[in-house]
Amino acid sequence: MFFKPSEGHGLPHDPFRAIVAPRPIGWVSTRSKDGSINLAPYSFFNAIAGKPPMVMLSSEGIKDSITNIRDTGEFVINLATLALAEKMNETSRDHATDINEFEPAGLTAFPSTLVAPPRVAESPAALECRMTQMVALPDLSGDPGERLMAIGEVVGIHIDDAALSDGMFDMVKVGTLARCGYWDYQVTTNLFSMPKPDFTGSH
């Protein structure tokens, strides 16, 4: 089949997110200008550079997380894992702005080292980030809708020592989650290595 997204697909559910998958989950903690804490998972998230490490987070709708990032310039990405899946999903509820999602989800807000928003203490890894750019995402007609993308530089990285195996972060051990299409998720259960054919260095 072929379809134009602007004209509809005729399927029971939109296949786009299932095709562009799996995707890392941007489980982002922020703090508002008045000090309120927010924690929410984002489906459109990824790493975009390595030196320095940089990530992007895209929001469809002007929600609390993207507003707080725009206002304060700081956020934390917490790794979502199988053990934390239900708690991560709980933080996706549409709470009022003044509700701290850490509390109803039964999570611990632990102080970050370099930024104001706390990190999820139960998560085996967290990225402390400072925003470098906030970008509107207009469509082909020029309409940005309510789509905003925050780009941030990772200024600090927390890793639970138990998540390391032979000096490498062990995605299988921690059960890293990914977002797929529909209501589907994927957990990392096995990996295989395939270096570039002309690779001569180290990891």
Buried (B, 14 or more C-beta within 10 A) or exposed (E): EEEEEEEEBEEEEEBEBEEEBBBBBBBBBBBBEEEBBBBBBBBBBEEEEEEEBBBBBBBBEEBBBBBBBBBBBBBBBBBBBBBBBEBBBBBBEEBEEEBBBBEEBEBEBBEBEEBBBBBBBBBBBBBBBBBEEBEEBEEEEEEEEEBBBBBBBBBBEBEBEEBBEEEEBBBEBBBBBBBBBEEEBBBBEEEEEEEEEEEEEEE
